[in-house]
Amino acid sequence: MYFAAGLGPGDEIITTPLTFAATANAALYLGATVRFVDVQEDTGNLDPELIKDAISPRTRLIVPVDFAGHPADYDRIHDVAAEAGVTVVSDAAHSLGATYNGRPVGTLAKATELSFHPVKPITTAEGGAVLTDDADLAARARTFRTHGITREPTDLTTSGEGPWWYEQQFLGFNYRLSDIQAALGYSQMRKLQRFLARRRAIAATYMDAFSDLQELILPTEQAGVESGWHLFVVRVRTTPSRRRPFFERLRELGLGVQVHYIPVYFHPYYQQLGYARGACPVAEDFYSRAISLPIYPQMSDDDVASSVERVRQAVKETLA
């Protein structure tokens, strides 16, 4: 997606540290650099108010990440981007099926990246897709995914060589889904609305069940947003040091909890590049308190009730 949007050596992207490392890594692969900007306290999404001051002459792309399935504040982000003359592309790995002010994810940026990892809204076992209504960007993305090779007669630089002729016009990769993976993804798409309805029902149950727990900060859904609820992230309201015993007690009780995400610049590789802790204090505080509870379409009502019971027990034993 970044290559198709024109990112290259010497350029820079602006994104959030509260994401999986791939969001930033993809820029480094192209010789670009990453500027991390802090997040909104309630959603964990890129804070539009902080983007303007982070834009430099090298900034080419702003990359919001729809954390946990909640779309970023695209209207405000686009306002900043338009003023600076930069492009918005979206990491929507969590948010397929979500909506923002009545518009579906996939229509909110110049290009939108989806993940089809097994735990995402739909799966092809691995891989992903790029959504765009820009014909030139789509053509570059298609060529990039196939080693930079094209057979399109109108794109060839040499003519008259015969119907077997093709050209590698830039350095791409083999990023194609197999036919089997594509067939799986097609069948999954027909189930997407059912999957989303179940995720939203589980989230609503959790919100109701935990509404009286002052020890936890529950996730939010901003006005005009319908989240995809890829993750249900609660945060420890008391000191962050209580997160670990709470997490470990939940694991002891058999609940498959996780933490999303370690800020990208905490990783040793990024530290070696000169990034340091303290750059995005809101994101770091969010991470230090966060625990993701189980939420997936195959959860039965009994599974959800059991999850609620164990969370409440762990809160009583470690946070109360």
Phi, psi and omega in degrees: 000315181297317179300313181298330179277002173099008181288139180204188182304135180088347178277175182217144169248154171249127178208181181266148174281349185269070184201171172287150188303335184302328180303318179275320184304321184299331176287319180296324178304330184265006180084009177269173177241169185238131172247117181273133179239146187290172189246166171288141184295326188276321184259339187077010179267159179311131183274112182300330183293339184260350185290318187305314182288343181271344183291133178237173177300341181269351185292125180248323185227142164254129187237088173292149175242125182279079188301129175066007181103359180266114181303144176293175182275078191293324181300313180291323178295318178296325178299314179296315182297318181296319180297325182269350180074033178244168187257143175257123170236149193245134168266098182251035181302333182262346203240016176305128181095347177283163178227155180225115183049044176082359181253136183283149170305137186111342178244010190258357183211169178302321175212151184228128179263134175244148173249137177245029172303154185305334182265000184278176186308319167226165184226150166240024185081315171201171177102193182186197182206162173241131176252134176199154172252013178265112186297320181292317178297318179299318180295318178296321179295317180297320180289320179300324183286351184235054174065010185078020185258138176230149172243001183295120183305323183287345181261346185290143179268345179241137180241161174081011183273347180115165186290350179275352192288137171215164183224137166271116186256344171202172183276109178245199182224171172267088184249024183277139167290144172289164178299322180295316178297318179297321178295319177297315179298322179297317179292325178293322181301326179291345180257358189303314183296324176293318178299315181295319180299320180291318177300318181292325178293319178295316178301318179296321178297314178299315182301318179291317186291331184253007186297337182266000183271098181292345181285346183242145169262120182272156178295162182240159173229109186290158178303136179086358183248138167242105186288154172275351178047050172295322176234152170241100188255117171259157178233144177288124183282326179287197184300142180304335180298342180279350181298317184295310178298326176296313179301311184294325178292321176299318177296320178299327179279002175087015181265128184279072180273163178210173177240129178229125349236154167297124180308136188305319186281002170284337186291144182306322182299316180287328175298321179294336178278356176108358176286148183225151175298152180102352184291325183229082188297327180292315178298320181292320177293319177304309179301318187293344182249351195275142170219129178268124178271157178301132173205113179201154191299333183278359177295127175278170176299324177294321177299316181294316179299320178294320177298314178301314182299316182289325176297314181296321178296315181294323176299313181299320186278333187239341185241336185289000000 
